[in-house]
Amino acid sequence: MNMIICAKHIITGDGKTVLENQAVAIENGKIKKIGTKEALIAEFPEKEVRDYGDATLLPGLCDMHVHLGYWFSQPDSFNYNDQLITLYALQHAQAAFERGITSVRDMTSARKLCATLKMAAEKGFITIPRITHVDNGMCMTGGHGWDDDIAQVDGPWEIRKEIRRQVRDGAEWVKILTTHRSHIPEYTQEELDAAVDECHRRGIKCGIHAGTQPGIQMSIDAGFDTIEHGTFMTYEQAQQMAEKGLAWTPTIMAYTYLYEITKKNLEECAGKPVNDPVMQKEMANWEYFEPAYKAYRDNFKKFYDTGVTILAGTDMVVYGSPLLPLPRELQYMVEYGITPVQAIQTATSNPAKVLGFENERGLVKEGLDADLLVVGGDLSQDITLLNDVKLVTLGGKRVFEDGIRYVGTGNMFM
C-alpha cells in the first residue's frame, strides 16, 4: 500500500515527541518520508492520500506478554486438540489488529505453536502480528504452571539442557517461572544463575515470572533481561533494575482484572458462612489480589521515575477476560501518573529495543517498517482514544480499518 497518511498529530514513540500537522509517505512497506501534506503530495504525486484530520498517527503497538494459545481456562478444555488450539491462537492473534497491536511477545504457548503460526504467515496462509516467542516456560517440579503444560526441570544442568533443546527447536526467548502467590521462591539462586548464563552464553534473552519476595531479588541478581509482573517489587529493586539495564513488564491489567472479579464474587457471596468452599476460595484470592492491585496503583509512578525500562504487556488468560486489552493497560499507566506519550513508549520503542528490533520498528521514523496505527483525536491528551482505531497497517498493508479486519492471504488486500 503506497500512500500518504495525514493526521493532525503524530506521536513518534520516543516518549516525548509529538509532531503537528505532518504526514507520512509509505512505500514498499517502509516509512519513506515524513513531512507536511503539501510537500509529500508534491514529491509523490502518484500516491493515494488519506487524510484523517483531527487524529493521531503512531507506531503499531506491541504487547510484550501474551499467551496466544492458552486454552487451559476454557470451560470445555477437554475439546481442545492440537488443531483447535491452533485455530484458537489464530483468532487470538488476529484480534490484536483491532486493538492497534502489530507485534507481540508470546511468553508460553504450546510447543512450536507460535513457530508454526509464523511459518504460516511467511507462506502467506494467514495474516497475523509479528511474533517473538519462547518455546515453553520452565518451572521446578510441581512449580507454578506445571499443570498448564509448563516444562518441569530441576537443577542447573537440567535447566541448561532444556534451554539447549528449546534453542534447537527455534525458541527466540526463554522463560523461567520462579514464584506463585507465596513468598517462597521456587528455583534456587544457583538454578536461576545457570539459566541466565546459559541463555546469554548462547546469545538469547530470557524473562522470568517473579511477583513476590525474595524471588524478585533473586531474579535481579541473576540478571534476567525482563522481570515479568514484579508485583511486590520495591523502589530499591526498581533502581537496581534501571542500573543493570533490566526491563519490567508489570502486567497491571491482569492483576487489576482479577482483583475486580474477586471483589465482585465476594459481593455475590455475601451472607455465606466463612467455611463455605466458594467463600474460602474467594477470600484466598482477595488476600493476594487486593494488595497486588494496590501495589501497582501506589508504586507504578515511583518505579517509572527510577528510569527502569517499562514494557506494556497484558497476560490475559482468564476465561471471559478481554483479549489483549493493551489500550486498557496503557490507560492504567496514565491513571497512575505518567503521560499518554510516555505510556505509548512502553508499547512501541521500548519493546523494539528490548527485542532487538529498534532499527526496524517501534518509531514513526523514516526507513522503519510501516507498522502504523491511526486513532481519532489527540491521543497525547487522552489515552482512551486508543479505543477509537481508524487504521492499522502492518508492513504498509492495511490489516484493520473502520471496524473491519483485512486478514486475507498473500497480496489480496493492499
N, C-alpha and C positions, 0 to 999 in steps of 0.2 A: 504494500500500500504506500505508494509515493505521494505524499500530500503535505500540506502545511496546516498545522493545528494552531489556532489562535485562541488565547484566553487572556482575560484582563490581568490575571495573577499567575505567576509561576513560582512554585516552591521547589528549589533545586535539589533539596535533600541533604544539604550540608549542615543543617541545624540552625542556620542564621539567615540565609539569603532568600529574599523574595523579590522577584523581578516583576515590574509592572508594564502592562501594555506591550508584551513581547510575544513572539510566535516561534514555533519550532518547525523546521523543514525536515521531513523524513524521506530517506532514500535508501533502498536496498536493506531495509531492516535496521538502519542506524540513524542516529540523530545527525543530520548533515550540517545543519546550521541553526543558530539562534539569533534572532534579530527582530526588527519591527515587521509588522504585517506587510507594510508597503514595500520595504526593502526586499523581503523574501519573495513577494509576488513578482517584483521586477527582476530578480535574479533567477527565479524558477517559474516562468510564466506557464509552463505546461502542467504544473502540479495542481491537483484538486485542493481547494481551500475550504477548511472547516473552521468557522468562527463561532466559538461557544459563548462569546460575550462575557457577561459577569460570571466567570467561572475560574477554577484553579486547575492548572496542569501541574503534575508532579510525577516522580518516578513511580512505577508499579510497586506495590507493597510486597514485603517478604515476611512470611510467618515463620519464625525460627524454631517453633516447637509444635509440630503436628504429628498425628498418628493416622495416616490416611486409611490404613487397613485395620483399624481397631474395631473388631466386631464382637468382642467378648461381652460387652454390656447389652447387646441386643437381646430382647426378650425371647426370641426364637433362635438363639445362637446355635442350637443343635442343627439348624438347617444350613449353616454356613460352611460349605465345602470350598475348595480352593478357587473354583470358578466364580462362586457367588462373592467370595471375599474380594476377588479382583474387580468385579463389577461394582461392588460397594465402594472400593477405593477409588475407582474411576469417577463415580458420581461425586464422591467427596472432593476429589481434586478439581473437577470442573466447576463445582460450586464456588471455588476460590475466585473465579473471574468476576462474579457479580459483586464481590466484596473489594475489588480493586487489587487483588493479590495475583502477582505474576511469578512469584518464586516461593518455595517452601523448603524447609529442612525437616525431613521426616526423622523422628527420634525413636523409632522402633515400629515396624510393621512386620508382617510375616516375612520370613526369609525370602529374599530375591523378588519380593513383590514390587518394590519400587524400581529395582533394576529392570524388571520386565516392563513396567509402565514406561520407563524412559526409552527402552528399546522400541516399544510400540509407537511412541511419539516420533522417534527418529525415523522410523519407517513410514511415517505419515498415516498410520492407522487411526490415531487419536490426537486430539489437541489438549494439552494439559499444561499447567505451570511448570517452570523449570524446577527440578527436584535435586536436592542434595540429600543423601541418606546414609544412615547407619545400616548394617545388615541385621543385627538383632541386639537388644540390650543384654547386659550381663549382670547377674546378681549372685550372691552366695547361695548355697543350697538352702532352700526354704526362705530366701530373702524376698524383698519387695518385688513383686511382678512374676514370681516363679510360676504362679498359676495362670498367667497370661502368656505363656509360651516363651518367657524370657530364658535365655541360656543360663543354666546354673553351673558356675565354675568356682573352684576354691583353690587358694594357694597361688603364689606368684607365677609359678611355671605353667600351671593350667590356664591362668589368665593370659599369659603370653601366648600360649598355644592357640587359644580361642581367638585372640586378636589376629594372629597369623592366618588362621583359617578364614576369618572374615575378610581380611585384606585380599587373600587369594580369591575369594568369591565376589570381590567387587565393592566392598564397603568403602565409602568415601569419608566417613567419620566413624568413631567408635563411641558407644555409650555404656557407662557403668551406672549401676544403681546401688547406693550405699546407705540410704536411710528410708524409714517409713514414718510412722507417726510418733515413735518413741525417741528418746534421747540416747538410745543405744546404737552406736554405729554398727553397720553390718560387715563391711570389709575392714581389715586391719590396715594400719599405715603402710606396712610392707607390701600388701597387695595393691593398694592404691598407687604407691610409688612405682611398682612394677608395671602397672597398666599404662601410666603416663610415659614412663621410659620406653616401653615397647612401641607405643604409638609414635612418639616423637623420633625415636630411632628409625622408624620406618617412613617418616615424613607424612604422617597422618594426624589430624587433630582429634581431640576427644572432649566429650562433655559428660557431666556427671549429675545424676539426680541426687541432690543433697538439700534437705529442707530444715534439718534440726541439728542441734549441737550434741557432741563435738564433731559430727560428720562434716559440717561445713568447713570448719577449720582444717580438718584433715585433708579435705579436697583442695583447699587453697594451698596448703603446704606441699601437696603432691604436684600441684601446678596444672590442673585441668584447664583446658582452653576456655571452656564455658561452664559456669555453675548454673544448673537448671533449678529454678524455684528459689533457693536460698531464703526460704520463708522467714526463718527466725535468725537471719544474719544480723550482725552487729555493725555499728558505724565503723569501728576499728577494722573489721573484716572487709568492709567495702573499700576502705582506704588501702588495705593490703592488696586487694584485687586490682585497684587502679594502678598501684605502684608496680605490680607484677605483669600488668597488661592482660589480665584475665577478664572475660566478659560475663555479664549477668543476664540471664533470661528469667525475669521474675514470674511470668505467667499469672499475673494478677487476676485475670478473668476467671481462670479455673477455680481458684480458691474462693473468690468472691461469689461465684455462681453456686458453689457447694454450700457456702455459708447461708446464702439466701434460701436455697432449697431446704436446708436443715431447719432454719428458722420457721419456714412455712410448715414443715412437717411437725415441728414441736407445737405450733399453734393448733394444728389439727388434732394433736394427741392430748390436748388439754383435758384434764379430768381423768385420764387413765392412771392406774396405780403405778408407782415408781418401779415396781418389779415386773411390769408388763414388758415382754421381749422387745416390742416395737419401740416403746418409750426408752428402754435401756440403750437400744441401738442409736436412736437419735440423740440421746444425751451424750453418748460417747463421741458421736460426730460433732456435736456442739462444742465439746471440750477442746476439740482440735481446731475446727474451722472458724470459731469466733475469734480466738486470739490470732489466727492466721490472717483473717480479714483485717483486723486492727493493725497487725504488724506492717502490712503493705500500706494501709491508709496513713499510718502515723510516721513511717520511716522513708517512704519512697523518695520524697524530695531531698531529704538529708543525704541519702545514699547517692542520688543523682549528682548532687553538688560536690561529691568527692572526685568526680571525673571518671568514675568507673564506666566502661563501655556497657551500655544497656541495649539489649536486643528484645524486640517485641515478639512474643510467642503466646499461643492460646492454650494448647494442651487440652482440648475439649474432647473427652472420651466417654462422658456420661450419657446414657441413653436419654433422648429427649432434649439434650442441650443443642444450642445452635452450632452449625458447622463453621469452623474457622472464623469466630467473631472478632477478627483483628481490629476493626474500627472501634469496637467497644473497649478492647484492651488499651488502645491509644486514648480513648476518652477518659478512662480511669487515670491514666498518667497525667492528663491535663487537670482533672478534678483534684489530683493530689499535689499539684503545684508547678508543673512545667508548662511551657507554652505549646501551642499546637505545632509550631515549626520545629521545636525541639523534639516533640513526640514523633513527628514524621521521620526524623533522622533515625530513630530507633528501629524503624521498619524499612529503611531504604539504604542509606550509605553505610550505617553501622553493620548490618548484616553482610553487605557486599564485601566490606573489609575483612570481617571475621571469616567469611567463606573463601576469601582469596579472589574475589571477582571484581575488585574495585576498579580495574581497568576495562571492565566490560559493562557493568550496570551499577545501579544504585544512586545515580545522579542524573539530573537533566543537564547533560553536558555533551558538547559536540564530540562525535566519534564513538559514543557509547551506544549500546543496544537501545532500540526504540521500544522499551518496555515502559509504557506510559499509562497514566490514569488522569481522567478529567472528571472533576466533580463540580456541582453547581455552587456559585457564591464564592466568598473569600474565606478559604479554609484556614488561612493564617489567623483569622479572628474567631473562627467557630469550628472546632474539631468534629462536631456532629455532622457537618456537611459531607463527611466521608460516606454517609448513608445515601447520598444523592449522586450515585455514579452515572455519568453520562457516556463515557467511553473508556475502554481498556484495550490497549494494543500489546501484543507480545511479538517482539522482533519486527515491529512495524505492521503486523497483521491484526486486524480487528478480531477480538475474541469475545467482546461484550459491548453492547451498545443499546441504550434505551430499553433496558429490561430483557434483552434477547441475547442468549449465548450463541456465538458463532464458532462452533467446535467441530466443523466438518473436517474431512480428511484432505491431505495434500494441499493444493492451492485453490480449493473450491471457493473459499471465502477470502477475498482480498479487500 
